[in-house]
Amino acid sequence: MNREPGTADQAAPGSVLIWDRVAANKRETWLLMFLFVLLVGGFATAIVFAFGGNIGILGIVGIMLIGYAIFSYYASSSVVLNIAGAREVTKEEEWEFVRRVENLAIGAGLPKPRTWVMDDPSPNAFATGRDPEHSHIVVTTGLLEKLEPAELEGVLAHEMMHIGNYDIRVMTISVLLVGLVALMSDIALRMTFFRGMAGGRGGGGRGGGPVALIMLLVVIVAAIVAPLIAQLIKLAISRRREYLADASGALLNRNPEALARALEKISADPEPLDRANKATAHMYIYNPLKGKKLNGLFNTHPPAEERIRILRSM
């Protein structure tokens, strides 16, 4: 790779500067995270005003939501690994896989992640964990069987940089925020229902009236729309992190062509991942829900063709 860290060459016509892409991804990801937190805070505030500012009850709900978030944050890796049906492997069982993970961890200056394998013929991989000290790299048997050693290392370097860039933490937090918005939406709709059953009286002794009705309608609309907005923000964050992991992973193993070839094989493989689901699809190096055409806003990953073109411009 003819590039020193910190420099940028002009990409092929129609593509972008890879280093500008990396810097923009970092800025835009944290902007999206800020918008995410703003959405949660704004939604909670709307609920407080709509239901009479009963801070006591909502405070209890808030504590419960925070407790849910803390528990989910620490338990998220175990849940994801269980959903994937992954089994932990050692160097004696999968020597090529584990050895390359060890070497890449040394090269990146990171603790060695725990290594896992999913018994599935579809080639794919993902990283999870809350930080580099509690990280995991998971690959499918299809990936180990269908990729050349250099291509496998390109994929593992991509996943290693998801860990090194703390993408695993960003994505964990974004998933938790989506869950919190969904819970808040459910609570708001239930409170609206019970308020209607009680005769439409406002909380806190305020009574009804045009303002109360408007605030109630705002909460109902927000309860329906907010989960969709939260999901879109999560997917946007996921797409940004894939570009960043491609670039920094290619830097780590100094072979962007290997990752480009791997992405070609993975994207061309027709088999969907058996245990894939919408909750975890964004974590994989390539969307495991193959065969489902989605609008760009709802894509979990950027187009493989664009990723390959950018890698080959490095």
Phi and psi in degrees as a GROMACS rama.xvg file:
@    title "Ramachandran Plot"
@    xaxis  label "Phi"
@    yaxis  label "Psi"
@TYPE xy
-85.5495  73.8754  ASN-2
-159.659  136.235  ARG-3
-94.7563  144.602  GLU-4
-53.5065  135.921  PRO-5
92.2537  -3.70794  GLY-6
-105.027  166.851  THR-7
-143.621  132.943  ALA-8
-109.415  158.593  ASP-9
-70.1842  128.214  GLN-10
-74.0249  175.14  ALA-11
-61.5519  155.476  ALA-12
-52.6732  134.681  PRO-13
88.2084  -10.85  GLY-14
-101.373  -170.107  SER-15
-120.944  165.208  VAL-16
-69.5986  124.868  LEU-17
-62.6643  -36.2307  ILE-18
-76.6091  -32.1845  TRP-19
-63.5707  -37.0639  ASP-20
-61.7934  -45.622  ARG-21
-60.7134  -50.0501  VAL-22
-62.0387  -42.5729  ALA-23
-64.5813  -38.5488  ALA-24
-60.5743  -43.5782  ASN-25
-62.8849  -46.811  LYS-26
-62.9639  -46.4083  ARG-27
-70.2847  -32.4416  GLU-28
-63.8  -45.6746  THR-29
-70.5819  -29.7336  TRP-30
-64.7807  -42.7338  LEU-31
-64.3606  -39.0527  LEU-32
-63.5221  -39.5966  MET-33
-62.0258  -43.8226  PHE-34
-63.1522  -35.7291  LEU-35
-60.7913  -50.3921  PHE-36
-64.2552  -38.4071  VAL-37
-61.6816  -40.2784  LEU-38
-61.7382  -46.6496  LEU-39
-62.2622  -46.8749  VAL-40
-64.0943  -41.8451  GLY-41
-65.4018  -39.113  GLY-42
-64.4117  -44.4775  PHE-43
-61.9421  -41.0635  ALA-44
-63.8042  -41.276  THR-45
-61.3103  -39.8951  ALA-46
-63.8903  -42.6386  ILE-47
-59.0461  -48.8639  VAL-48
-67.7564  -38.6498  PHE-49
-66.6919  -30.686  ALA-50
-109.015  33.7668  PHE-51
81.3754  13.7855  GLY-52
64.6222  34.1597  GLY-53
-75.8835  80.7359  ASN-54
-64.0495  -30.62  ILE-55
-60.3603  -53.5696  GLY-56
-65.0935  -45.8004  ILE-57
-67.4019  -28.4758  LEU-58
-64.4154  -41.4476  GLY-59
-63.2613  -43.6331  ILE-60
-61.5736  -41.0367  VAL-61
-60.6462  -42.1868  GLY-62
-63.2869  -40.0248  ILE-63
-63.7756  -40.5006  MET-64
-65.7847  -40.477  LEU-65
-64.325  -40.8296  ILE-66
-61.6016  -40.9968  GLY-67
-61.2743  -43.8701  TYR-68
-64.3157  -43.0577  ALA-69
-64.7524  -46.091  ILE-70
-61.3676  -45.549  PHE-71
-64.7449  -37.1287  SER-72
-59.872  -44.7338  TYR-73
-81.0656  -24.1682  TYR-74
-97.4964  -3.54295  ALA-75
-59.97  -42.6033  SER-76
-62.3397  -44.3693  SER-77
-62.205  -39.4197  SER-78
-64.8874  -45.9623  VAL-79
-63.9002  -44.0884  VAL-80
-64.2547  -36.2336  LEU-81
-68.9638  -41.5792  ASN-82
-60.4861  -40.6339  ILE-83
-72.9445  -17.2307  ALA-84
66.8021  33.7632  GLY-85
-82.9724  150.565  ALA-86
-121.138  138.526  ARG-87
-74.2659  140.178  GLU-88
-126.727  154.808  VAL-89
-109.858  176.456  THR-90
-64.8316  -31.2888  LYS-91
-66.2956  -30.1182  GLU-92
-87.8105  -43.364  GLU-93
-133.335  76.3945  GLU-94
-61.4907  -47.8111  TRP-95
-62.0239  -46.2903  GLU-96
-62.1374  -54.4917  PHE-97
-67.3512  -39.0868  VAL-98
-62.9512  -42.9798  ARG-99
-67.2723  -35.8725  ARG-100
-62.7539  -43.8318  VAL-101
-59.6564  -47.1001  GLU-102
-63.6214  -41.717  ASN-103
-67.4572  -37.1136  LEU-104
-62.6365  -41.3538  ALA-105
-63.2445  -45.4202  ILE-106
-63.4221  -33.0862  GLY-107
-88.4538  -7.09886  ALA-108
68.0993  36.2402  GLY-109
-118.788  155.912  LEU-110
-62.4322  149.087  PRO-111
-68.7873  123.504  LYS-112
-69.2988  156.315  PRO-113
-72.4784  145.675  ARG-114
-112.434  134.463  THR-115
-135.065  153.003  TRP-116
-129.734  136.653  VAL-117
-103.03  131.317  MET-118
-80.6752  88.6016  ASP-119
-153.444  133.886  ASP-120
-74.1182  -13.0701  PRO-121
-76.9499  126.204  SER-122
-74.1131  122.406  PRO-123
-167.408  170.666  ASN-124
-162.14  157.316  ALA-125
-155.566  162.737  PHE-126
-119.571  148.549  ALA-127
-146.319  172.139  THR-128
128.621  166.84  GLY-129
-96.3618  -15.7045  ARG-130
-167  170.302  ASP-131
-57.7512  -29.4319  PRO-132
-74.105  -17.6887  GLU-133
-129.24  53.9829  HIS-134
-111.547  159.095  SER-135
-141.877  141.577  HIS-136
-118.178  129.27  ILE-137
-120.339  131.962  VAL-138
-128.19  157.54  VAL-139
-90.7048  157.879  THR-140
-62.0478  -31.2694  THR-141
-62.1088  -38.2215  GLY-142
-65.4003  -43.4292  LEU-143
-65.5949  -32.1186  LEU-144
-85.7499  -31.0158  GLU-145
-99.7667  -12.898  LYS-146
-102.521  147.552  LEU-147
-71.5721  158.278  GLU-148
-52.8307  -43.2019  PRO-149
-65.7841  -37.2449  ALA-150
-67.6681  -40.5437  GLU-151
-59.6407  -43.2021  LEU-152
-64.6763  -35.5991  GLU-153
-61.7005  -42.5354  GLY-154
-65.1268  -44.2386  VAL-155
-65.7148  -35.356  LEU-156
-64.5654  -40.1582  ALA-157
-58.0748  -49.004  HIS-158
-67.7134  -35.7989  GLU-159
-62.3242  -36.9212  MET-160
-78.2974  -22.8459  MET-161
-58.6642  -37.9219  HIS-162
-72.2588  -49.3664  ILE-163
-63.7734  -33.9755  GLY-164
-83.2755  1.77892  ASN-165
61.443  25.6399  TYR-166
-61.6655  -34.6512  ASP-167
-61.2107  -35.2776  ILE-168
-73.2589  -45.1231  ARG-169
-57.7983  -44.726  VAL-170
-70.2743  -35.2993  MET-171
-62.3048  -45.0495  THR-172
-64.3432  -41.1102  ILE-173
-64.7388  -38.89  SER-174
-64.1267  -41.3157  VAL-175
-64.1401  -40.0149  LEU-176
-65.2484  -38.2975  LEU-177
-60.2952  -43.7535  VAL-178
-62.8484  -40.606  GLY-179
-64.0544  -43.212  LEU-180
-61.9223  -41.1191  VAL-181
-63.0608  -42.9154  ALA-182
-63.5029  -44.7522  LEU-183
-62.5331  -39.0463  MET-184
-61.9655  -43.8371  SER-185
-64.1618  -42.4583  ASP-186
-63.3294  -43.8478  ILE-187
-61.8627  -43.6886  ALA-188
-66.2223  -38.6018  LEU-189
-66.0114  -41.3813  ARG-190
-64.2154  -37.5118  MET-191
-63.0287  -42.6155  THR-192
-62.0506  -48.1995  PHE-193
-68.1345  -31.6305  PHE-194
-65.803  -40.8997  ARG-195
-63.9793  -39.8651  GLY-196
-64.5017  -29.2317  MET-197
-84.1876  1.90782  ALA-198
101.817  13.7986  GLY-199
77.4305  15.6235  GLY-200
-73.5923  136.672  ARG-201
-71.4856  155.807  GLY-202
-73.07  165.094  GLY-203
64.9807  19.3778  GLY-204
73.7397  17.2716  GLY-205
-79.4546  -26.2831  ARG-206
78.9087  -176.04  GLY-207
-87.2042  -149.233  GLY-208
119.074  168.387  GLY-209
-58.8786  -43.1661  PRO-210
-63.606  -44.9178  VAL-211
-62.4056  -39.9735  ALA-212
-65.8559  -42.0738  LEU-213
-62.4523  -44.8221  ILE-214
-63.0877  -36.9167  MET-215
-65.6205  -42.2807  LEU-216
-64.341  -38.0431  LEU-217
-60.4478  -43.823  VAL-218
-66.0287  -40.6905  VAL-219
-61.7202  -46.7997  ILE-220
-63.0759  -43.8572  VAL-221
-62.5297  -38.6287  ALA-222
-64.7275  -28.8999  ALA-223
-84.0426  -41.6999  ILE-224
-85.3033  -35.564  VAL-225
-56.5475  -44.026  ALA-226
-60.6921  -35.5411  PRO-227
-66.7266  -44.3491  LEU-228
-62.3156  -42.6651  ILE-229
-60.9358  -42.0581  ALA-230
-64.1837  -40.7149  GLN-231
-64.1423  -40.2569  LEU-232
-64.1906  -42.5525  ILE-233
-60.1864  -43.5164  LYS-234
-67.5947  -36.4168  LEU-235
-64.1668  -41.3879  ALA-236
-61.3599  -43.9144  ILE-237
-59.0875  -44.6512  SER-238
-63.9407  -40.1328  ARG-239
-62.1467  -41.8554  ARG-240
-69.0916  -27.7587  ARG-241
-66.5073  -42.9462  GLU-242
-60.0431  -44.1074  TYR-243
-64.804  -42.3851  LEU-244
-67.4382  -35.3732  ALA-245
-59.3959  -49.0252  ASP-246
-67.1107  -49.3052  ALA-247
-72.3464  -30.4576  SER-248
-66.5693  -40.0535  GLY-249
-64.7859  -35.027  ALA-250
-64.576  -40.0675  LEU-251
-63.5745  -48.7146  LEU-252
-99.8362  0.896703  ASN-253
55.6488  37.9002  ARG-254
-150.131  72.8972  ASN-255
-62.2172  -28.3111  PRO-256
-62.9477  -35.7638  GLU-257
-63.0872  -43.8851  ALA-258
-68.6067  -36.9703  LEU-259
-60.584  -44.8547  ALA-260
-65.6849  -38.6969  ARG-261
-62.5398  -43.7497  ALA-262
-63.7703  -35.8561  LEU-263
-61.1575  -45.6857  GLU-264
-67.8625  -43.3316  LYS-265
-65.2957  -44.9172  ILE-266
-70.021  -28.6043  SER-267
-83.0484  -17.0876  ALA-268
-68.5146  127.73  ASP-269
-79.9618  -14.5279  PRO-270
-81.6009  124.812  GLU-271
-75.6528  158.415  PRO-272
-78.159  125.083  LEU-273
-60.4364  -40.2226  ASP-274
-97.1317  13.5705  ARG-275
-72.6614  148.223  ALA-276
-149.821  167.792  ASN-277
-65.2568  -26.9721  LYS-278
-69.4743  -32.9962  ALA-279
-112.964  -0.175377  THR-280
-59.3212  -34.5356  ALA-281
-67.9146  -15.2334  HIS-282
-80.1073  -22.784  MET-283
-78.12  159.411  TYR-284
-66.2762  -27.2356  ILE-285
-141.613  143.413  TYR-286
-51.402  115.62  ASN-287
-77.2237  -11.0615  PRO-288
-87.4931  65.7075  LEU-289
-70.6312  151.58  LYS-290
87.0604  0.0344227  GLY-291
-109.588  107.564  LYS-292
-82.323  124.639  LYS-293
-123.576  155.068  LEU-294
-60.8102  149.656  ASN-295
-52.5748  -35.3379  GLY-296
-64.0694  -28.5277  LEU-297
-100.551  4.43218  PHE-298
-71.6473  137.368  ASN-299
-78.5106  -20.9161  THR-300
-136.447  154.393  HIS-301
-68.9519  161.014  PRO-302
-57.8511  136.004  PRO-303
-60.4233  -36.5817  ALA-304
-61.3863  -40.1968  GLU-305
-68.7744  -41.6027  GLU-306
-61.2404  -43.1053  ARG-307
-64.7366  -42.6031  ILE-308
-62.7782  -41.8687  ARG-309
-66.3887  -42.2843  ILE-310
-60.3998  -40.3706  LEU-311
-77.8158  -7.31008  ARG-312
-90.6273  -6.11093  SER-313
